[in-house]
Amino acid sequence: MLVPVLLSGGVGSRLWPVSRAARPKQFLPLGGEGSMLQETLRRLSGLECRSPLVVCNAEHRFMVAEQLRGESMAPPEIILEPAGRNTAPAIALAALQVRHHDPESLLLVLPADHHIVSPEGFCDAILRAASEACEGRLMTFGVVPIRAETGYGYVRTGDSLAEGLFGLAEFVEKPDLVTAESYVAAGTYFWNSGMFLFRADRYLEELALHQPDMLAACERAMAAATRDLDFIRPEEAAFLSSPADSIDYAVMEKTTHGGVAVLDCGWSDVGAWSALWELGQGDDGGNVTRGDVILQDAQGSYVHSESRLVTALGIEGLVIVETPDAVMVSPKHRVQDIKQLVDTLTRAERSEATVHQRVFRPWGAYESLVMGEHFQVKRLIVNPGQTLSLQLHHKRAEHWVVVSGVADIVRGEQHLTLEPDESTYIPIGMKHRLANRGEVPLEVIEVQSGSYLGEDDIVRFDDVYGREEPAA
């Protein structure tokens, strides 16, 4: 049985300001109708697969669950990493979970933030690779290079196994341009896609051989794992004792049973804004735009607008990205360095480095509209059937005005039902709860006032999502 294992732990900082730690690129619609996570699963529709298994950051658990709801016949299993330990331990958690059902199941390991133009070509490569994987090989997918790329690692193929299948000779690091050109000319080097196919038991056997401490830590973590709603939580201390390493270094560079399936399907890891420029449909000047954008006398640029009109005159080879709270401008050839901007913002403790103006919660989302001294105005959107925690605040009061939908409200000992244009007041220290029992989204304007307005001023008494951290 083929088990898709979706790795959803990346941050995508090179796509800032659209991709941020609180909602990274795999949860965004970049290059497809759905999010990159959803598209990763959808492109497997032609294959016979078991329900997916997702390994993700615990902070992203509700976004994963929400986005994958209804995307497969059975709900996914979601393993929550207590902290990032790179890909080798993450895959070990998945392999250990699958081993309980069928140790010879094929794990199809897929980063959840890639773009593929031809799902049919991708599925064909998976079916070709499956024959070798069933026999015990650890298969990776090598992308046919379309240029001398210095931003990707490469795999070198060995002896031919079958049409489009080869033994794995070696992994090589990101090369300089001259070396990359020689790789493309040789015809035996392919881009390292970071996707893999192998039996669960074979991966664990290789891990035991090459990284026994890592396997032991992951086994302890999964043996003591707990269930939290629909999530699997490996035991934190055990998992954190695992060495951090990628599957490339930990296993694939060391195994003598590796293989390569050649992949020619319009693959991109969407690692920077230049990749979206390449994937987009350019105008006569080679410009790719998204949102409300007007360009004049522009050449070879990518301009992205989310909340307002963006205009540009006389530009060439630029990337301009606008979001409600940040604007980023860079030469197209420097977009790989945007991570340095994010590092600078992080050191300065700027919230823009990690969170969006719109913050997503398991019940919906909120966004800050206006903030001043001792007051803040927010827009709350509560999804149908969802409810916030029963809570109180020690340092702020709240005024709620219903804009659309019907609000079900607990206010101290009162139970209220408010319709559009109706409002209520929540004094400091009063227990309260907001819920949407209807079938359409509930929109509420919240005016906060008080001596402190931070999200950590919250005491929860009941939360249907099992949260303990401060969050609305």
Buried (B, 14 or more C-beta within 10 A) or exposed (E): EBBBBBBBBBBBBBBBBBBBBBBBBBBBEBBBEBBBBBBBBBBBEEBEBBBBBBBBBBEBBBBBBBBBEEBBEEBBBBBBBBEEBBBBBBBBBBBBBBBEEBBEBBBBBBBBBBBBEBBEBBBBBBEBBBBBBBEBBBBBBBBEBEEBBBBBBBBBBBEEBEEBBBBBBEBBEEBEEEBBBEBBEEEBBBBBBBBBBBBBBBBBBBBEEBBEEBBBBBBBBBEBBEEBEEBBBBBBEBBBBBEBBBBBBBBBBEBEBBBBBBBBBBBBBBBBBBBBBBBBEBEEBBBBBBBEBEBEEBBBBBBBBBEEEBEBEEBBBBBBBBBBBBEBEBEBEBBBEBBEBBEEBBEEEEEBBBBBBBBBBBBBBBBBBEEEEEEBBBBBBBBEEBBBBBBBBEEBBBBBBBBBBBBBBBBEEEEEEBEEEEEBEBEBEBBBBBBBBBEEBBBBBBBBBBEEBEEEBBEBEEBBBEBEEEBB
